[in-house]
Amino acid sequence: TAAAVLALSVSASAVMAAGACDEGEIVIKFSHVTNTDKHPKGIAATLLEKRVNEEMNGKVCLEVFPNSTLYNDNQVLEAMLQGDVQLAAPSLSKFEQFTKKFRIFDLPFMFKNIDAVDEFQNSETGQAMKESMTRRGLLGLAFWHNGMKQMSANKPLENPSDANGLKFRVQNSDVLKAQMAALGGSPQPMAFSEVYGALQTGVVDGQENTWSNIYGKKFFEVQDGVTETNHGIIDYLLVTSTDFWDSLPDDVRDQLATIIDEVTAARNSESTKVNEEAKQAIIAAGGTVRQLSPEQRDAWVATMKPVWEQFKGDVGEDNIAAAQAINA
Ligand code: LMR
C-alpha cells in the first residue's frame, strides 16, 4: 500500500540520516560498550543523540556507536585524548589511570542503592569529582546511573565460601581485584566485550554486573544462575576532552550542556526501573535468579567489606563517612 511504501522510505531515510552529518556541522562521536535496549546507558545515549540531532540540526551532528563497535573501554579514553572520539560514558571503575577518587564507587557495600549514589554525586564533593581530571585532559559532564551489581557463576553462589577458588572477570580496577581476592577468588580483568565468550568457554567461572548488563549481553545464558547480592554499583561518567569542550562556540556548548542535563535527569530517575525490567526479562527467558537470606547476606558483607581498609587512604575517610551518612 501507499502507506507501507511511505513508511519504508521514511525509515530508510532515517537510517541514512543517522549515518550522515551535514557539511559544516560539528561532529560528535559517542562510543560506548553496552546494548541500546533495556539498558540505562544505551537508552540515555540514544535519547541524547535524538535530541541533539533534532534541536541542534545544522550546528551539531551526534553519532552513537554502541556495543564496543568503535572502541572498548580500555581504548576509548586514549582515543578521546587523541581527538578521535568526543563523548564516552565508561563506568567509574575505568578511570583508574586518571584518578583514584572514583575508587569509592567500587568499594563493596558502600552505597545501599542508586538513590544514595545519586545523593553523594550531587554533593559538593561529588560534583567536584567531575572536574578532577581536567589536568589530564578529561572533563566529566554528568554522572549517569546504571544500577546495583549482582554475582553470577557456573555454580550456585549462596555463601561467600562458594566463590572460593573461582575465576571472576572484573573490570580493570584495583578495588574490584581486591574484592574478588577477599572472596578467595581469582580476579581476571578483561574488556566487557570479551566476557560472554570467556564465560562460555570457561576462561572465567563467574562475573559481577548489573541486571541490564547481564541481560543485555546474555551472561545468564552461560552461568548457572545470578545471585541478587546488590553488593556494589556500576555508574558512569559522561566524559569529553577539555580540548574539544573548550573548542566549542559558547552558544553550542551551552545548548549541549542544557540538553545533557535534561537527558541526565530524565534517564537517571528511570535507571532502577530499567534494571528491574532486565531482571524480569532474565527470569522470563529461563535464567535462574537466587535470593540471599539475611544471614547469607551478612556473611557476604563480612567477607567483602574489609577491603575498605586498603583503600581508605585513596578515597578519604571523610568521603566514606559522607557516603555512610547518606545510607543511614
Ligand atoms: C563492564 O565493563 O562490565 C561495564 O562497565 C560495562 C558497562 O559499560 O556497563
Boltz pocket constraint, residues with backbone or C-beta under 6 A from the ligand:
constraints:
  - pocket:
      binder: B
      contacts: [[A, 33], [A, 34], [A, 89], [A, 90], [A, 91], [A, 146], [A, 171], [A, 190], [A, 191], [A, 192], [A, 208], [A, 209], [A, 213], [A, 234]]
      max_distance: 6.0
